[in-house]
Amino acid sequence: MSGIGYRFNKKVSLSTSPFIGLNNFNWNTVEGFNYTYSIALRKRIDKYHSWSSNLRMRYGVSNQQFNARLNTRYTFGKTNRSLIQLGLGRYIFQHNNVGPVNPLLNSAYTLFYGRNYMKFYQAWFAQLTHVYQHVSGFNLQQAIQVQDRSSLRNSNLFSFRKNDVRFTENYPTERISAYEARHQALIYRMQLQYQPGRKYIKYPDRIVATPSEWPTFTASFAGLPLAFSDVDYGKWRIQLEDDMRLNLWGTFMYRIGAGGFLWNNASYLADYNHFNGNQMMLASPYLNSFQVSPYYLNSNTEEVFGLLHAEHHFQGLLTNKIPLFRRLKYYLVAGTNMYYVNQNNNYMELSVGLENIGYKLLRIFRVDGVAGYSNFKNPVYGIRIGISGAAFGFDTADD
């Protein structure tokens, strides 16, 4: 249930994922029943240098496909930290590589509701990544990746639900009408991040930065026409984010950004600008997604788009003024998410809810009512339930 951990000596250890765990077993229309298992080997060279390697294996029963990926990383640096990572193998990816659809939840919706929200492609890949983190708050991340991408088709349409089953093909039917041809993509990515205003505490053996009251600035670029690549595009993105603690007035959190394509001579769905949607009852990350928007409806290759996520946690500012209700210690939270591409492609949603729901130490729940508007019309309403912590984490590419 918890996996295996073995320590060879003080510096070398081996660990595995659980043999039987929530994240091991999943179901989707491409693989049917699928099982994932991982093994990690770690070595601490000294206080400032370490090495680790993680092998993740996955087998789909219905399509009889075995996939595996190996990530090896070396971390070094005393005051300023650096990381070099090499990843390679063959694996399956969501068309939005951020992975907005939770595998475990998708399994439940497929089996019990007849919905297949998760859309995959398969790729042989290799990626070399370098990350540099300066104590001043400046971070630089660079990566070059090659992918040999192939489409995957549904192989199992089983569901316990017999009526109102709405399975679709294994591609985002909102954006494309056929499977994409096999193609190769060689892509360079760079991201710069900086948070000014940091101060430092100097110890005899290290320097530690204290938190800053300034927001964090991020700028990124991806693309370039390189060698044999079938893709030829360049896209940019800038972002500003912060958590503003306003004492008795609560906490205001926001993330505002803009981006687009500088040029787009050739691109495929995995290369588009995606806005993370959510069509499930469990809330997705609040400041990085849209709670009642389809996953790929507004994916695009436009030159410019704008993006805003914001929410205010009132804490006890209002609810503590209501007799009897204040004994529950539930706190009000309100937010908005929006993006604008053009007058025919824009979206806004408003939400209001209660957080800190639960009992004693188990106050981990949040419930929101959400209203979404595409092009300022066609309202969609929904209830989203949030759970604190990583009980339902996303399957990311950097495990």
C-alpha positions as a printed Julia matrix, in Angstrom:
399×3 Matrix{Float64}:
   0.0    0.0     0.0
   2.9    2.39    0.62
   5.59   1.05   -1.71
   9.08  -0.2    -0.93
  11.9    1.84    0.54
  15.43   0.49    0.89
  18.56   2.32    2.0
  21.83   0.81    0.79
  23.88   3.21    2.92
  23.68   6.78    4.21
  23.81   8.23    0.69
  22.04   5.77   -1.61
  18.39   4.75   -1.41
  15.8    2.98   -3.55
  12.04   3.5    -3.46
   8.99   2.42   -5.42
   5.43   3.61   -5.79
   2.75   1.52   -4.02
   1.85  -1.76   -5.71
  -1.78  -1.02   -4.88
  -2.65   2.67   -4.71
  -5.13   5.22   -6.04
  -2.72   6.4    -8.73
  -1.72   2.92   -9.94
  -4.99   1.84  -11.52
  -6.92   3.84  -14.09
  -9.38   3.36  -16.92
  -9.78   5.25  -20.19
 -11.2    4.57  -23.63
  -7.74   4.33  -25.26
  -6.07   1.78  -22.96
  -9.04   0.39  -21.08
  -7.64  -0.79  -17.76
  -4.1    0.55  -17.3
  -1.54   0.13  -14.55
   1.34   2.49  -13.66
   4.37   1.67  -11.54
   7.54   3.63  -10.81
  10.97   3.0    -9.3
  13.35   5.73   -8.06
  17.05   5.56   -7.19
  18.65   8.45   -5.29
  22.21   9.26   -4.3
  23.31  12.19   -2.13
  26.89  12.94   -3.14
  27.39  15.61   -0.5
  25.45  18.46    1.1
  25.17  20.42   -2.15
  25.19  17.71   -4.81
  22.71  14.91   -5.45
  21.63  12.58   -8.22
  18.36  10.76   -8.83
  16.72   8.62  -11.48
  13.04   7.71  -11.87
  11.61   5.01  -14.13
   7.85   5.13  -14.72
   6.2    2.21  -16.51
   2.64   1.98  -17.82
   0.7   -0.83  -19.49
  -2.7   -0.62  -21.18
  -4.61  -3.9   -21.3
  -7.05  -3.14  -24.12
  -4.57  -1.65  -26.59
  -1.75  -3.92  -25.33
   0.76  -1.06  -25.23
   3.69  -0.82  -22.83
   5.14   2.65  -22.28
   8.02   3.77  -20.11
   9.91   6.96  -19.37
  13.2    7.5   -17.57
  14.09  10.82  -15.93
  17.6   11.33  -14.59
  18.55  14.55  -12.81
  21.64  16.03  -11.2
  21.22  18.85   -8.65
  24.12  21.01   -7.53
  24.99  24.4    -6.07
  25.41  25.96   -2.64
  23.76  29.37   -2.55
  22.47  29.3    -6.11
  20.94  25.98   -7.11
  21.04  24.3   -10.52
  19.47  21.21  -12.01
  20.22  19.26  -15.18
  17.7   16.62  -16.24
  17.53  14.16  -19.11
  14.24  12.44  -19.89
  13.6    9.87  -22.61
  11.35   6.99  -23.56
   7.92   6.42  -25.06
   4.87   7.63  -23.2
   1.37   8.98  -23.64
   0.58  12.66  -23.16
  -2.56  14.75  -23.01
  -2.83  17.1   -26.0
  -2.58  19.88  -23.44
   0.76  18.8   -21.94
  -0.07  20.55  -18.65
  -2.44  17.62  -18.05
  -5.64  19.38  -16.95
  -7.68  16.15  -16.73
  -7.1   14.12  -13.57
  -6.58  10.42  -14.52
  -8.4    9.05  -11.48
 -11.42  11.31  -11.95
 -11.48  10.6   -15.66
 -11.63   6.89  -14.83
 -14.72   7.46  -12.67
 -16.44   9.61  -15.29
 -15.69   7.05  -18.02
 -16.96   4.05  -16.06
 -19.96   5.61  -14.32
 -21.03   8.52  -16.54
 -19.95   7.48  -20.03
 -17.65  10.48  -20.62
 -14.08  10.36  -21.92
 -12.62  13.8   -21.27
  -8.98  12.69  -21.41
  -7.49  12.91  -24.93
  -4.09  11.33  -25.59
  -1.33  11.05  -28.14
   1.72   8.81  -27.93
   5.29   9.93  -28.49
   8.85   8.72  -28.48
  10.7   11.6   -26.86
  13.93  12.92  -25.42
  14.28  16.13  -23.44
  17.25  17.91  -21.92
  16.41  20.49  -19.24
  18.53  22.99  -17.32
  17.19  24.99  -14.36
  19.11  27.75  -12.55
  17.74  29.28   -9.33
  19.5   32.37   -7.97
  19.04  33.37   -4.34
  17.95  36.84   -5.52
  14.69  35.39   -6.87
  15.84  35.06  -10.5
  15.15  31.67  -12.1
  16.05  30.48  -15.59
  14.71  27.3   -17.16
  15.69  26.01  -20.59
  14.75  22.81  -22.37
  15.09  21.28  -25.79
  12.77  18.42  -26.63
  12.18  16.15  -29.58
   8.94  14.19  -29.96
   7.87  11.65  -32.56
   4.09  11.99  -32.13
   1.43   9.45  -33.14
  -2.32   9.47  -32.71
  -4.05   6.9   -30.51
  -7.54   5.51  -31.07
 -10.21   4.26  -28.7
  -9.93   0.54  -27.97
 -12.51   0.06  -25.18
 -15.88   1.82  -24.87
 -17.09  -0.03  -21.78
 -19.16   1.85  -19.19
 -21.42   0.74  -16.36
 -23.84   3.39  -17.57
 -26.1    2.09  -20.32
 -28.05   5.26  -21.16
 -26.8    8.71  -22.15
 -23.29   7.47  -22.95
 -21.39  10.22  -24.79
 -18.02   8.8   -25.73
 -16.16  10.75  -28.42
 -13.14   9.99  -30.58
  -9.71  10.27  -28.96
  -9.08  13.79  -30.18
 -10.57  17.08  -28.99
 -13.64  17.19  -31.22
 -14.11  20.86  -30.32
 -10.95  21.78  -32.26
 -10.28  19.16  -34.94
 -12.36  16.73  -36.98
  -9.86  13.93  -37.69
  -6.83  12.19  -36.23
  -3.56  14.02  -36.82
  -0.89  12.38  -38.98
   2.31  11.18  -37.39
   4.82  14.01  -37.15
   8.07  15.08  -35.5
   8.54  18.14  -33.31
  11.85  19.63  -32.19
  11.13  22.47  -29.76
  13.19  24.85  -27.65
  11.64  26.35  -24.5
  12.91  29.09  -22.22
  11.35  30.64  -19.12
  12.62  33.56  -17.04
  11.15  34.24  -13.61
  12.01  36.99  -11.14
  10.64  38.21   -7.81
  12.26  41.49   -6.73
  12.52  42.79   -3.2
  14.08  39.76   -1.55
  16.32  40.16    1.49
  18.89  37.69    2.75
  19.98  36.04    5.96
  23.62  35.04    5.89
  24.68  32.01    7.92
  28.25  30.7     8.21
  27.6   27.98    5.64
  24.76  29.36    3.48
  22.59  32.33    2.45
  18.81  32.14    2.8
  16.36  34.5     1.07
  13.34  35.81    2.97
   9.88  36.16    1.37
   9.24  39.26   -0.72
   6.15  41.47   -0.84
   6.64  42.05   -4.56
   4.81  40.02   -7.24
   6.55  37.37   -9.35
   7.23  38.16  -13.02
   7.46  35.37  -15.61
   8.31  35.46  -19.33
   8.55  32.43  -21.6
   9.16  31.47  -25.22
   8.68  28.19  -27.09
   9.25  27.13  -30.67
  11.91  27.85  -33.33
  12.21  26.02  -36.68
  14.95  23.47  -36.08
  16.45  20.72  -38.25
  14.01  17.98  -39.28
  11.06  19.31  -37.27
   7.59  19.29  -38.87
   6.57  22.23  -36.68
   7.62  25.81  -37.29
   6.28  28.36  -34.85
   7.24  30.71  -32.07
   4.99  31.65  -29.16
   5.46  33.93  -26.18
   3.87  34.48  -22.81
   4.28  36.92  -19.91
   2.69  36.67  -16.47
   2.42  38.53  -13.18
   1.21  36.82   -9.99
   1.02  37.57   -6.29
  -0.69  36.74   -2.99
  -1.55  40.01   -1.25
  -2.13  39.56    2.47
  -4.36  42.4     3.62
  -4.51  41.58    7.33
  -8.12  41.87    8.56
  -9.36  42.32    4.98
  -8.25  38.83    3.99
  -6.01  37.72    1.12
  -6.26  38.75   -2.53
  -4.6   36.39   -5.03
  -4.21  37.02   -8.73
  -2.49  35.83  -11.88
  -2.6   38.06  -14.96
  -0.92  37.3   -18.26
  -0.77  37.67  -22.02
   0.68  35.63  -24.86
   0.3   34.47  -28.42
   2.1   33.29  -31.56
   4.84  35.41  -33.09
   4.66  33.24  -36.2
   2.92  29.99  -37.05
   4.0   28.32  -40.28
   3.21  24.82  -39.0
   1.81  23.55  -35.69
  -0.31  20.74  -34.26
  -2.79  20.57  -31.41
  -0.12  19.87  -28.78
   1.53  23.17  -29.78
  -1.57  25.38  -29.39
  -2.19  27.87  -26.62
  -4.54  26.05  -24.25
  -6.72  27.39  -21.45
  -7.07  24.75  -18.73
 -10.74  23.8   -18.48
 -12.71  21.6   -16.13
 -15.87  19.56  -16.74
 -15.84  17.54  -13.53
 -17.37  18.13  -10.1
 -14.01  18.31   -8.3
 -12.44  21.74   -8.67
  -9.26  22.14  -10.7
  -6.44  24.51   -9.53
  -8.24  27.78   -8.89
  -5.63  30.21  -10.19
  -4.65  28.16  -13.22
  -7.89  26.94  -14.78
 -11.51  27.64  -15.71
 -13.95  25.7   -13.57
 -16.86  25.16  -16.01
 -15.18  25.53  -19.42
 -14.61  22.63  -21.87
 -10.99  21.55  -22.06
 -10.16  22.43  -25.68
 -13.04  24.61  -26.9
 -10.97  27.79  -27.01
  -7.49  26.45  -27.81
  -5.96  28.65  -30.5
  -2.94  29.88  -32.44
  -3.83  33.58  -32.41
  -1.22  36.33  -32.22
  -2.38  37.77  -28.88
  -4.54  36.73  -25.94
  -5.11  38.09  -22.44
  -5.71  36.05  -19.29
  -6.8   36.78  -15.71
  -7.35  34.62  -12.62
  -8.24  36.33   -9.35
  -9.89  35.44   -6.05
 -10.34  37.05   -2.66
 -10.37  35.06    0.56
 -12.43  37.1     3.03
 -11.54  34.76    5.92
 -13.69  35.96    8.82
 -14.29  39.49    7.53
 -17.98  38.91    6.69
 -18.98  35.5     8.03
 -17.83  36.31   11.56
 -20.45  39.08   11.67
 -23.36  36.65   11.23
 -24.73  35.3    14.56
 -24.69  31.5    14.94
 -23.21  31.03   11.44
 -19.84  32.29   12.68
 -19.61  29.26   14.96
 -19.18  27.1    11.88
 -15.98  29.02   11.0
 -16.77  28.86    7.3
 -15.13  31.65    5.28
 -16.39  33.41    2.17
 -14.34  33.34   -1.05
 -15.13  34.98   -4.4
 -13.28  34.88   -7.69
 -13.25  35.44  -11.41
 -11.45  33.82  -14.35
 -11.39  35.27  -17.84
  -9.52  35.33  -21.13
  -9.87  37.36  -24.29
  -8.62  36.35  -27.73
 -10.99  38.3   -29.95
 -14.66  39.28  -30.05
 -15.6   35.77  -31.15
 -13.38  33.91  -28.7
 -13.61  35.13  -25.13
 -14.79  33.71  -21.84
 -15.56  34.88  -18.31
 -16.68  33.08  -15.19
 -17.65  34.31  -11.74
 -17.66  32.24   -8.58
 -18.63  32.59   -4.93
 -18.32  29.96   -2.25
 -17.37  28.88    1.24
 -14.05  27.4     2.37
 -12.66  25.96    5.6
 -15.54  23.47    5.59
 -15.12  20.42    7.8
 -14.59  19.58   11.44
 -11.6   20.37   13.67
  -8.4   19.37   11.82
 -10.32  18.17    8.76
 -11.36  21.59    7.49
 -10.18  20.77    3.99
 -13.25  21.35    1.82
 -14.4   24.26   -0.3
 -17.65  24.56   -2.28
 -18.19  27.14   -5.05
 -21.07  28.09   -7.28
 -19.75  29.07  -10.72
 -21.3   30.84  -13.7
 -19.43  30.86  -17.03
 -20.13  33.0   -20.1
 -18.71  32.39  -23.58
 -18.64  35.59  -25.66
 -20.64  37.19  -22.82
 -23.65  34.96  -23.48
 -24.7   31.29  -23.31
 -24.3   30.97  -19.51
 -23.19  27.67  -18.0
 -23.64  27.01  -14.27
 -21.94  24.5   -12.03
 -20.97  23.49   -8.49
 -17.31  22.73   -7.8
 -15.94  21.01   -4.69
 -12.35  21.73   -3.71
 -10.16  19.58   -1.46
  -6.98  20.93    0.15
  -3.72  19.11   -0.33
  -2.6   16.69   -3.03
  -5.17  13.95   -2.55
  -6.07  14.27   -6.21
  -2.83  15.37   -7.83
  -2.26  15.76  -11.55
  -0.17  13.38  -13.56
   2.71  15.66  -14.53
   5.63  15.18  -16.83
   8.32  15.89  -14.23
   7.71  13.14  -11.68
